[in-house]
Amino acid sequence: MKTDIQKIVLRTWGLMMSTSQTWEEIFNDAKEKSFKKYFIPLLLLCVAFVVAFKTIYADSKHIQTGFIYGVIALIAYLCSFYLIRYFVNKFLNKYHANKSDSMIIEKLIVYSFSVVFAIKLITTIIPSLFFLQILNVYTVYIVWEGCRLKFDVNEDERGKIMLIIGGSIMFLPAIISKIILFMIPGF
């Protein structure tokens, strides 16, 4: 368990500091189940922090507020992952059927969420640092480097893949969260 947590932290740090080298390590580790070993633990950590700190910072109905925001974060990130995976698979099957490998696509999407999860943890703990969310744009570079290493396509096609994945990772969780919050009566 300790080595799994250490590996998650090192991979997240590596993707932010030495992106190309870390992507090579990720893609060379063929047997790793990235969704179970990386995405789910980071997601649960984010949800736990959201529940804890939204409970602490709530003006009223502390436990209810923390629980609702935690469930919303869980739903938003899981839905985002599955929607992005679906759209990228459709795009690659349509335009690059020979490059459509579901394990590679899953790894690319899962590890591209690193920056978003790290920023979410920081802004949940210290809400006054909300302006750090602009750093989610770094996700685009992470996706660009991952696509460069794994997909042998020209830059225009790589840009399309990068926009689908990077843009979706940056905006889809927020959009889903806003829609769910809008649908909750009296909240």
Secondary structure, 3 states (H helix, E strand, C coil): CHHHHHHHHHHHHHHHHCHHHHHHHHHHCCCCCHHHHHHHHHHHHHHHHHHHHHHHHCCCCHHHHHHHHHHHHHHHHHHHHHHHHHHHHHHHHHHCHHHCCHHHHHHHHHHHCHHHHHHHHHHHHCHHHHHHHHHHHHHHHHHHHHHHHHCCCCHHHHHHHHHHHHHHHHHHHHHHHHHHHHHCCCC
